[in-house]
């Protein structure tokens, strides 16, 4: 990609999965923030408003993926969310899509597949931001015209 490296937050209650996936994604020039539950994800988001993509586990103790998704969308509507699901929770992932998730992937997923989804989601998010910037410029110009 010819844009700045995506800032990605990885949210999953399986610590070894988060650690391994972080290393793999960092090797592909993605900047990674980690969270091990929904609350931590929301805390991270307060400090890092510019997160491009959030990779979100559906099944977590406490706040589950769907609840976390809804809070993420309130706090940072432009951040794109990719849900990670197992066979048992596909329904939840589909529910997530209805609630504004960008896409979902089945666990275990290939790292290349995850990277390509992250890049697609980053592109969408940044195009969206650009449109908002352009609209603001147009608005400002029309007020001065
Ligand atoms: Mg889990």
Backbone and ligand atoms as CSV (ligand in chain L), in Angstrom:
chain,resi,resn,atom,element,x,y,z
A,1,UNK,N,N,0.842,-1.198,0.000
A,1,UNK,CA,C,0.000,0.000,0.000
A,1,UNK,C,C,0.873,1.242,0.000
A,2,UNK,N,N,0.422,2.265,-0.697
A,2,UNK,CA,C,1.217,3.488,-0.774
A,2,UNK,C,C,0.766,4.516,0.259
A,3,UNK,N,N,0.064,4.056,1.295
A,3,UNK,CA,C,-0.354,4.962,2.363
A,3,UNK,C,C,0.407,4.589,3.622
A,4,UNK,N,N,0.285,5.430,4.654
A,4,UNK,CA,C,0.953,5.114,5.924
A,4,UNK,C,C,0.482,3.760,6.422
A,5,UNK,N,N,1.360,3.075,7.133
A,5,UNK,CA,C,1.023,1.739,7.618
A,5,UNK,C,C,-0.256,1.763,8.459
A,6,UNK,N,N,-1.127,0.799,8.215
A,6,UNK,CA,C,-2.369,0.747,8.988
A,6,UNK,C,C,-2.100,0.568,10.488
A,7,UNK,N,N,-2.937,1.224,11.304
A,7,UNK,CA,C,-2.912,0.999,12.745
A,7,UNK,C,C,-4.061,0.045,13.076
A,8,UNK,N,N,-3.688,-1.097,13.612
A,8,UNK,CA,C,-4.641,-2.194,13.815
A,8,UNK,C,C,-4.707,-2.550,15.294
A,9,UNK,N,N,-5.898,-2.770,15.810
A,9,UNK,CA,C,-6.036,-3.289,17.169
A,9,UNK,C,C,-6.548,-4.721,17.105
A,10,UNK,N,N,-5.841,-5.581,17.837
A,10,UNK,CA,C,-6.169,-6.999,17.886
A,10,UNK,C,C,-6.836,-7.262,19.236
A,11,UNK,N,N,-8.087,-7.741,19.207
A,11,UNK,CA,C,-8.841,-7.965,20.451
A,11,UNK,C,C,-9.244,-9.431,20.536
A,12,UNK,N,N,-8.661,-10.153,21.468
A,12,UNK,CA,C,-8.964,-11.583,21.617
A,12,UNK,C,C,-8.568,-12.012,23.025
A,13,UNK,N,N,-9.372,-12.875,23.641
A,13,UNK,CA,C,-9.056,-13.316,25.001
A,13,UNK,C,C,-7.978,-14.407,25.036
A,14,UNK,N,N,-7.608,-14.949,23.865
A,14,UNK,CA,C,-6.553,-15.974,23.835
A,14,UNK,C,C,-5.194,-15.293,23.695
A,15,UNK,N,N,-4.489,-15.208,24.815
A,15,UNK,CA,C,-3.223,-14.458,24.840
A,15,UNK,C,C,-2.194,-14.991,23.827
A,16,UNK,N,N,-1.972,-16.312,23.758
A,16,UNK,CA,C,-0.975,-16.792,22.781
A,16,UNK,C,C,-1.344,-16.435,21.334
A,17,UNK,N,N,-2.642,-16.463,21.031
A,17,UNK,CA,C,-3.096,-16.091,19.685
A,17,UNK,C,C,-2.758,-14.629,19.397
A,18,UNK,N,N,-3.010,-13.775,20.378
A,18,UNK,CA,C,-2.734,-12.344,20.200
A,18,UNK,C,C,-1.233,-12.116,20.007
A,19,UNK,N,N,-0.434,-12.774,20.843
A,19,UNK,CA,C,1.024,-12.582,20.760
A,19,UNK,C,C,1.569,-13.039,19.400
A,20,UNK,N,N,1.163,-14.227,18.976
A,20,UNK,CA,C,1.656,-14.777,17.710
A,20,UNK,C,C,1.190,-13.931,16.527
A,21,UNK,N,N,-0.092,-13.592,16.540
A,21,UNK,CA,C,-0.648,-12.831,15.416
A,21,UNK,C,C,-0.016,-11.441,15.351
A,22,UNK,N,N,0.242,-10.849,16.506
A,22,UNK,CA,C,0.898,-9.539,16.541
A,22,UNK,C,C,2.244,-9.604,15.820
A,23,UNK,N,N,3.050,-10.609,16.157
A,23,UNK,CA,C,4.374,-10.739,15.521
A,23,UNK,C,C,4.234,-10.879,14.007
A,24,UNK,N,N,3.285,-11.715,13.602
A,24,UNK,CA,C,3.111,-11.945,12.158
A,24,UNK,C,C,2.664,-10.689,11.425
A,25,UNK,N,N,1.754,-9.949,12.043
A,25,UNK,CA,C,1.244,-8.742,11.385
A,25,UNK,C,C,2.301,-7.632,11.387
A,26,UNK,N,N,3.083,-7.564,12.451
A,26,UNK,CA,C,4.141,-6.549,12.506
A,26,UNK,C,C,5.188,-6.795,11.424
A,27,UNK,N,N,5.447,-8.057,11.144
A,27,UNK,CA,C,6.394,-8.395,10.072
A,27,UNK,C,C,5.892,-7.901,8.717
A,28,UNK,N,N,4.575,-7.722,8.622
A,28,UNK,CA,C,4.003,-7.211,7.368
A,28,UNK,C,C,3.726,-5.709,7.443
A,29,UNK,N,N,4.481,-5.044,8.298
A,29,UNK,CA,C,4.438,-3.583,8.403
A,29,UNK,C,C,3.108,-3.012,8.881
A,30,UNK,N,N,2.398,-3.779,9.692
A,30,UNK,CA,C,1.207,-3.210,10.319
A,30,UNK,C,C,1.583,-2.800,11.738
A,31,UNK,N,N,1.011,-1.697,12.216
A,31,UNK,CA,C,1.219,-1.273,13.607
A,31,UNK,C,C,0.101,-1.882,14.445
A,32,UNK,N,N,0.477,-2.575,15.516
A,32,UNK,CA,C,-0.512,-3.347,16.266
A,32,UNK,C,C,-0.663,-2.852,17.700
A,33,UNK,N,N,-1.920,-2.688,18.114
A,33,UNK,CA,C,-2.267,-2.480,19.519
A,33,UNK,C,C,-2.968,-3.763,19.968
A,34,UNK,N,N,-2.793,-4.115,21.237
A,34,UNK,CA,C,-3.397,-5.358,21.730
A,34,UNK,C,C,-4.437,-5.074,22.811
A,35,UNK,N,N,-5.497,-5.889,22.816
A,35,UNK,CA,C,-6.461,-5.868,23.923
A,35,UNK,C,C,-6.940,-7.300,24.128
A,36,UNK,N,N,-7.162,-7.655,25.381
A,36,UNK,CA,C,-7.522,-9.048,25.693
A,36,UNK,C,C,-8.978,-9.215,26.126
A,37,UNK,N,N,-9.699,-8.116,26.100
A,37,UNK,CA,C,-11.156,-8.177,26.348
A,37,UNK,C,C,-11.787,-6.886,25.828
A,38,UNK,N,N,-13.109,-6.852,25.854
A,38,UNK,CA,C,-13.832,-5.718,25.290
A,38,UNK,C,C,-13.513,-4.400,25.984
A,39,UNK,N,N,-13.455,-4.444,27.315
A,39,UNK,CA,C,-13.172,-3.216,28.079
A,39,UNK,C,C,-11.820,-2.621,27.696
A,40,UNK,N,N,-10.801,-3.499,27.610
A,40,UNK,CA,C,-9.475,-3.023,27.234
A,40,UNK,C,C,-9.496,-2.417,25.834
A,41,UNK,N,N,-10.257,-3.023,24.958
A,41,UNK,CA,C,-10.360,-2.503,23.591
A,41,UNK,C,C,-10.906,-1.075,23.609
A,42,UNK,N,N,-11.926,-0.845,24.414
A,42,UNK,CA,C,-12.537,0.486,24.466
A,42,UNK,C,C,-11.589,1.495,25.118
A,43,UNK,N,N,-10.835,1.052,26.122
A,43,UNK,CA,C,-9.831,1.921,26.746
A,43,UNK,C,C,-8.758,2.323,25.723
A,44,UNK,N,N,-8.270,1.331,24.981
A,44,UNK,CA,C,-7.255,1.595,23.949
A,44,UNK,C,C,-7.777,2.599,22.925
A,45,UNK,N,N,-9.036,2.438,22.581
A,45,UNK,CA,C,-9.642,3.282,21.550
A,45,UNK,C,C,-9.720,4.747,22.002
A,46,UNK,N,N,-9.907,4.953,23.324
A,46,UNK,CA,C,-9.938,6.324,23.849
A,46,UNK,C,C,-8.601,7.012,23.627
A,47,UNK,N,N,-7.524,6.239,23.760
A,47,UNK,CA,C,-6.186,6.814,23.614
A,47,UNK,C,C,-5.724,6.866,22.164
A,48,UNK,N,N,-6.267,5.984,21.355
A,48,UNK,CA,C,-5.833,5.903,19.948
A,48,UNK,C,C,-7.054,6.049,19.047
A,49,UNK,N,N,-7.475,7.278,18.870
A,49,UNK,CA,C,-8.686,7.569,18.082
A,49,UNK,C,C,-8.504,7.230,16.603
A,50,UNK,N,N,-7.239,7.111,16.194
A,50,UNK,CA,C,-6.964,6.935,14.763
A,50,UNK,C,C,-6.821,5.464,14.348
A,51,UNK,N,N,-7.292,4.542,15.183
A,51,UNK,CA,C,-7.188,3.124,14.820
A,51,UNK,C,C,-7.941,2.892,13.506
A,52,UNK,N,N,-7.262,2.276,12.540
A,52,UNK,CA,C,-7.891,2.035,11.242
A,52,UNK,C,C,-8.803,0.820,11.295
A,53,UNK,N,N,-8.256,-0.269,11.828
A,53,UNK,CA,C,-8.984,-1.540,11.774
A,53,UNK,C,C,-8.895,-2.255,13.119
A,54,UNK,N,N,-10.008,-2.831,13.542
A,54,UNK,CA,C,-10.040,-3.611,14.773
A,54,UNK,C,C,-10.390,-5.051,14.417
A,55,UNK,N,N,-9.504,-5.969,14.786
A,55,UNK,CA,C,-9.747,-7.398,14.573
A,55,UNK,C,C,-10.330,-7.909,15.882
A,56,UNK,N,N,-11.577,-8.360,15.828
A,56,UNK,CA,C,-12.337,-8.570,17.061
A,56,UNK,C,C,-12.858,-10.005,17.170
A,57,UNK,N,N,-12.433,-10.688,18.217
A,57,UNK,CA,C,-12.918,-12.036,18.508
A,57,UNK,C,C,-14.398,-11.964,18.902
A,58,UNK,N,N,-15.196,-12.887,18.374
A,58,UNK,CA,C,-16.627,-12.903,18.703
A,58,UNK,C,C,-16.829,-13.426,20.129
A,59,UNK,N,N,-16.082,-14.481,20.465
A,59,UNK,CA,C,-16.343,-15.171,21.735
A,59,UNK,C,C,-15.305,-14.797,22.788
A,60,UNK,N,N,-15.746,-13.949,23.713
A,60,UNK,CA,C,-14.864,-13.525,24.811
A,60,UNK,C,C,-15.690,-13.505,26.087
A,61,UNK,N,N,-15.046,-13.821,27.217
A,61,UNK,CA,C,-15.777,-13.707,28.481
A,61,UNK,C,C,-16.042,-12.234,28.796
A,62,UNK,N,N,-17.044,-11.965,29.601
A,62,UNK,CA,C,-17.411,-10.573,29.886
A,62,UNK,C,C,-18.136,-9.999,28.686
A,63,UNK,N,N,-17.697,-8.828,28.225
A,63,UNK,CA,C,-18.301,-8.242,27.021
A,63,UNK,C,C,-17.965,-9.127,25.835
A,64,UNK,N,N,-18.960,-9.643,25.147
A,64,UNK,CA,C,-18.648,-10.475,23.980
A,64,UNK,C,C,-18.375,-9.580,22.761
A,65,UNK,N,N,-18.079,-10.232,21.644
A,65,UNK,CA,C,-17.694,-9.480,20.456
A,65,UNK,C,C,-18.780,-8.538,19.960
A,66,UNK,N,N,-20.018,-8.978,20.017
A,66,UNK,CA,C,-21.130,-8.158,19.509
A,66,UNK,C,C,-21.303,-6.890,20.355
A,67,UNK,N,N,-21.267,-7.085,21.674
A,67,UNK,CA,C,-21.406,-5.941,22.571
A,67,UNK,C,C,-20.227,-4.973,22.363
A,68,UNK,N,N,-19.037,-5.534,22.235
A,68,UNK,CA,C,-17.844,-4.710,22.031
A,68,UNK,C,C,-17.944,-3.957,20.703
A,69,UNK,N,N,-18.404,-4.647,19.672
A,69,UNK,CA,C,-18.583,-4.020,18.354
A,69,UNK,C,C,-19.498,-2.794,18.460
A,70,UNK,N,N,-20.616,-2.960,19.167
A,70,UNK,CA,C,-21.569,-1.853,19.282
A,70,UNK,C,C,-20.941,-0.645,19.979
A,71,UNK,N,N,-20.156,-0.912,21.017
A,71,UNK,CA,C,-19.490,0.185,21.735
A,71,UNK,C,C,-18.399,0.823,20.880
A,72,UNK,N,N,-17.687,0.003,20.124
A,72,UNK,CA,C,-16.642,0.528,19.223
A,72,UNK,C,C,-17.277,1.472,18.201
A,73,UNK,N,N,-18.400,1.039,17.631
A,73,UNK,CA,C,-19.052,1.844,16.594
A,73,UNK,C,C,-19.561,3.172,17.149
A,74,UNK,N,N,-19.946,3.178,18.438
A,74,UNK,CA,C,-20.352,4.450,19.063
A,74,UNK,C,C,-19.139,5.352,19.276
A,75,UNK,N,N,-18.039,4.745,19.746
A,75,UNK,CA,C,-16.861,5.533,20.131
A,75,UNK,C,C,-16.059,5.993,18.912
A,76,UNK,N,N,-16.005,5.161,17.901
A,76,UNK,CA,C,-15.145,5.443,16.745
A,76,UNK,C,C,-15.798,4.893,15.480
A,77,UNK,N,N,-16.827,5.611,14.984
A,77,UNK,CA,C,-17.636,5.081,13.876
A,77,UNK,C,C,-16.843,4.775,12.603
A,78,UNK,N,N,-15.717,5.465,12.404
A,78,UNK,CA,C,-14.988,5.253,11.159
A,78,UNK,C,C,-14.025,4.064,11.206
A,79,UNK,N,N,-13.660,3.619,12.400
A,79,UNK,CA,C,-12.776,2.449,12.487
A,79,UNK,C,C,-13.529,1.240,11.936
A,80,UNK,N,N,-12.854,0.464,11.093
A,80,UNK,CA,C,-13.488,-0.724,10.515
A,80,UNK,C,C,-13.201,-1.940,11.399
A,81,UNK,N,N,-14.181,-2.834,11.490
A,81,UNK,CA,C,-14.057,-4.005,12.374
A,81,UNK,C,C,-14.138,-5.297,11.560
A,82,UNK,N,N,-13.162,-6.168,11.774
A,82,UNK,CA,C,-13.190,-7.513,11.187
A,82,UNK,C,C,-13.438,-8.486,12.337
A,83,UNK,N,N,-14.525,-9.237,12.263
A,83,UNK,CA,C,-14.857,-10.186,13.327
A,83,UNK,C,C,-14.120,-11.511,13.080
A,84,UNK,N,N,-13.645,-12.116,14.156
A,84,UNK,CA,C,-13.039,-13.452,14.075
A,84,UNK,C,C,-13.976,-14.430,14.749
A,85,UNK,N,N,-14.323,-15.481,14.036
A,85,UNK,CA,C,-15.323,-16.399,14.576
A,85,UNK,C,C,-14.925,-17.856,14.395
A,86,UNK,N,N,-15.479,-18.707,15.250
A,86,UNK,CA,C,-15.376,-20.149,15.062
A,86,UNK,C,C,-16.672,-20.649,14.449
A,87,UNK,N,N,-16.732,-21.939,14.142
A,87,UNK,CA,C,-17.952,-22.489,13.534
A,87,UNK,C,C,-19.178,-22.261,14.411
A,88,UNK,N,N,-18.976,-22.330,15.727
A,88,UNK,CA,C,-20.101,-22.242,16.659
A,88,UNK,C,C,-20.698,-20.839,16.747
A,89,UNK,N,N,-19.945,-19.853,16.284
A,89,UNK,CA,C,-20.409,-18.475,16.476
A,89,UNK,C,C,-20.579,-17.707,15.160
A,90,UNK,N,N,-20.784,-18.449,14.070
A,90,UNK,CA,C,-20.967,-17.787,12.770
A,90,UNK,C,C,-22.182,-16.854,12.788
A,91,UNK,N,N,-23.238,-17.291,13.467
A,91,UNK,CA,C,-24.443,-16.454,13.560
A,91,UNK,C,C,-24.110,-15.072,14.135
A,92,UNK,N,N,-23.281,-15.084,15.167
A,92,UNK,CA,C,-22.880,-13.811,15.792
A,92,UNK,C,C,-22.090,-12.947,14.824
A,93,UNK,N,N,-21.245,-13.588,14.027
A,93,UNK,CA,C,-20.455,-12.830,13.060
A,93,UNK,C,C,-21.375,-12.180,12.027
A,94,UNK,N,N,-22.395,-12.907,11.628
A,94,UNK,CA,C,-23.358,-12.363,10.657
A,94,UNK,C,C,-24.132,-11.208,11.288
A,95,UNK,N,N,-24.503,-11.387,12.545
A,95,UNK,CA,C,-25.133,-10.301,13.301
A,95,UNK,C,C,-24.200,-9.077,13.322
A,96,UNK,N,N,-22.923,-9.340,13.502
A,96,UNK,CA,C,-21.916,-8.270,13.507
A,96,UNK,C,C,-21.900,-7.492,12.203
A,97,UNK,N,N,-22.039,-8.216,11.089
A,97,UNK,CA,C,-22.069,-7.552,9.779
A,97,UNK,C,C,-23.263,-6.595,9.705
A,98,UNK,N,N,-24.392,-7.039,10.252
A,98,UNK,CA,C,-25.597,-6.181,10.243
A,98,UNK,C,C,-25.380,-4.936,11.099
A,99,UNK,N,N,-24.522,-5.084,12.107
A,99,UNK,CA,C,-24.268,-3.968,13.022
A,99,UNK,C,C,-23.089,-3.108,12.570
A,100,UNK,N,N,-22.613,-3.360,11.365
A,100,UNK,CA,C,-21.601,-2.456,10.809
A,100,UNK,C,C,-20.188,-2.997,10.733
A,101,UNK,N,N,-19.992,-4.286,11.047
A,101,UNK,CA,C,-18.648,-4.850,10.877
A,101,UNK,C,C,-18.298,-4.868,9.385
A,102,UNK,N,N,-17.028,-4.708,9.064
A,102,UNK,CA,C,-16.573,-4.700,7.672
A,102,UNK,C,C,-16.688,-6.091,7.062
A,103,UNK,N,N,-16.285,-7.110,7.840
A,103,UNK,CA,C,-16.308,-8.485,7.338
A,103,UNK,C,C,-16.022,-9.425,8.505
A,104,UNK,N,N,-16.054,-10.721,8.236
A,104,UNK,CA,C,-15.630,-11.652,9.271
A,104,UNK,C,C,-14.769,-12.748,8.664
A,105,UNK,N,N,-13.939,-13.357,9.503
A,105,UNK,CA,C,-13.087,-14.461,9.073
A,105,UNK,C,C,-13.251,-15.611,10.051
A,106,UNK,N,N,-13.163,-16.831,9.515
A,106,UNK,CA,C,-13.252,-18.020,10.363
A,106,UNK,C,C,-11.881,-18.320,10.956
A,107,UNK,N,N,-11.864,-18.674,12.236
A,107,UNK,CA,C,-10.637,-19.128,12.898
A,107,UNK,C,C,-10.455,-20.613,12.657
A,108,UNK,N,N,-9.273,-21.140,12.480
A,108,UNK,CA,C,-8.041,-20.370,12.313
A,108,UNK,C,C,-7.971,-19.810,10.901
A,109,UNK,N,N,-7.485,-18.581,10.756
A,109,UNK,CA,C,-7.421,-18.029,9.400
A,109,UNK,C,C,-5.973,-17.864,8.974
A,110,UNK,N,N,-5.769,-17.923,7.682
A,110,UNK,CA,C,-4.432,-17.726,7.113
A,110,UNK,C,C,-4.021,-16.280,7.341
A,111,UNK,N,N,-2.764,-16.082,7.673
A,111,UNK,CA,C,-2.282,-14.723,7.955
A,111,UNK,C,C,-2.408,-13.833,6.708
A,112,UNK,N,N,-2.177,-14.439,5.528
A,112,UNK,CA,C,-2.272,-13.646,4.290
A,112,UNK,C,C,-3.699,-13.141,4.068
A,113,UNK,N,N,-4.639,-13.999,4.420
A,113,UNK,CA,C,-6.044,-13.632,4.267
A,113,UNK,C,C,-6.384,-12.479,5.225
A,114,UNK,N,N,-5.869,-12.581,6.433
A,114,UNK,CA,C,-6.104,-11.543,7.434
A,114,UNK,C,C,-5.467,-10.218,6.989
A,115,UNK,N,N,-4.244,-10.289,6.492
A,115,UNK,CA,C,-3.553,-9.076,6.040
A,115,UNK,C,C,-4.328,-8.429,4.896
A,116,UNK,N,N,-4.813,-9.250,3.968
A,116,UNK,CA,C,-5.503,-8.651,2.822
A,116,UNK,C,C,-6.837,-8.028,3.251
A,117,UNK,N,N,-7.524,-8.646,4.201
A,117,UNK,CA,C,-8.757,-8.026,4.745
A,117,UNK,C,C,-8.453,-6.715,5.449
A,118,UNK,N,N,-7.368,-6.704,6.217
A,118,UNK,CA,C,-6.981,-5.485,6.936
A,118,UNK,C,C,-6.683,-4.367,5.937
A,119,UNK,N,N,-6.004,-4.708,4.848
A,119,UNK,CA,C,-5.681,-3.689,3.851
A,119,UNK,C,C,-6.941,-3.153,3.172
A,120,UNK,N,N,-7.865,-4.047,2.840
A,120,UNK,CA,C,-9.148,-3.609,2.247
A,120,UNK,C,C,-9.897,-2.673,3.202
A,121,UNK,N,N,-9.936,-3.085,4.472
A,121,UNK,CA,C,-10.677,-2.310,5.469
A,121,UNK,C,C,-10.014,-0.948,5.696
A,122,UNK,N,N,-8.690,-0.919,5.698
A,122,UNK,CA,C,-7.963,0.347,5.878
A,122,UNK,C,C,-8.254,1.290,4.716
A,123,UNK,N,N,-8.258,0.718,3.511
A,123,UNK,CA,C,-8.529,1.516,2.317
A,123,UNK,C,C,-9.929,2.142,2.422
A,124,UNK,N,N,-10.903,1.333,2.800
A,124,UNK,CA,C,-12.279,1.822,2.928
A,124,UNK,C,C,-12.359,2.928,3.976
A,125,UNK,N,N,-11.724,2.698,5.116
A,125,UNK,CA,C,-11.769,3.672,6.204
A,125,UNK,C,C,-11.140,4.994,5.772
A,126,UNK,N,N,-9.993,4.919,5.101
A,126,UNK,CA,C,-9.291,6.155,4.720
A,126,UNK,C,C,-9.999,6.884,3.582
A,127,UNK,N,N,-10.636,6.135,2.696
A,127,UNK,CA,C,-11.430,6.790,1.637
A,127,UNK,C,C,-12.621,7.525,2.257
A,128,UNK,N,N,-13.215,6.875,3.245
A,128,UNK,CA,C,-14.330,7.472,3.969
A,128,UNK,C,C,-13.895,8.786,4.646
A,129,UNK,N,N,-12.738,8.745,5.305
A,129,UNK,CA,C,-12.200,9.949,5.958
A,129,UNK,C,C,-11.940,11.062,4.945
A,130,UNK,N,N,-11.408,10.650,3.792
A,130,UNK,CA,C,-11.097,11.624,2.748
A,130,UNK,C,C,-12.374,12.310,2.249
A,131,UNK,N,N,-13.435,11.512,2.079
A,131,UNK,CA,C,-14.717,12.083,1.635
A,131,UNK,C,C,-15.235,13.099,2.644
A,132,UNK,N,N,-15.079,12.770,3.920
A,132,UNK,CA,C,-15.533,13.691,4.966
A,132,UNK,C,C,-14.716,14.988,4.922
A,133,UNK,N,N,-13.392,14.837,4.729
A,133,UNK,CA,C,-12.530,16.025,4.612
A,133,UNK,C,C,-12.961,16.904,3.436
A,134,UNK,N,N,-13.205,16.263,2.306
A,134,UNK,CA,C,-13.621,17.007,1.108
A,134,UNK,C,C,-14.958,17.727,1.337
A,135,UNK,N,N,-15.882,17.033,1.992
A,135,UNK,CA,C,-17.187,17.633,2.255
A,135,UNK,C,C,-17.039,18.854,3.156
A,136,UNK,N,N,-16.134,18.754,4.125
A,136,UNK,CA,C,-15.904,19.896,5.028
A,136,UNK,C,C,-15.305,21.080,4.280
A,137,UNK,N,N,-14.391,20.780,3.355
A,137,UNK,CA,C,-13.778,21.848,2.556
A,137,UNK,C,C,-14.841,22.524,1.695
A,138,UNK,N,N,-15.663,21.697,1.049
A,138,UNK,CA,C,-16.743,22.255,0.205
A,138,UNK,C,C,-17.671,23.146,1.029
A,139,UNK,N,N,-17.989,22.664,2.206
A,139,UNK,CA,C,-18.888,23.423,3.082
A,139,UNK,C,C,-18.258,24.766,3.462
A,140,UNK,N,N,-16.965,24.701,3.830
A,140,UNK,CA,C,-16.264,25.929,4.227
A,140,UNK,C,C,-16.208,26.897,3.055
A,141,UNK,N,N,-15.921,26.383,1.843
A,141,UNK,CA,C,-15.841,27.245,0.662
A,141,UNK,C,C,-17.198,27.881,0.356
A,142,UNK,N,N,-18.256,27.108,0.490
A,142,UNK,CA,C,-19.580,27.636,0.155
A,142,UNK,C,C,-19.984,28.724,1.142
A,143,UNK,N,N,-19.516,28.618,2.366
A,143,UNK,CA,C,-19.834,29.648,3.347
A,143,UNK,C,C,-19.102,30.961,3.055
A,144,UNK,N,N,-17.928,30.822,2.433
A,144,UNK,CA,C,-17.161,32.035,2.133
A,144,UNK,C,C,-17.496,32.586,0.744
A,145,UNK,N,N,-18.144,31.752,-0.088
A,145,UNK,CA,C,-18.429,32.168,-1.461
A,145,UNK,C,C,-19.592,33.142,-1.477
L,1,MG,MG,MG,-12.278,-16.084,22.351
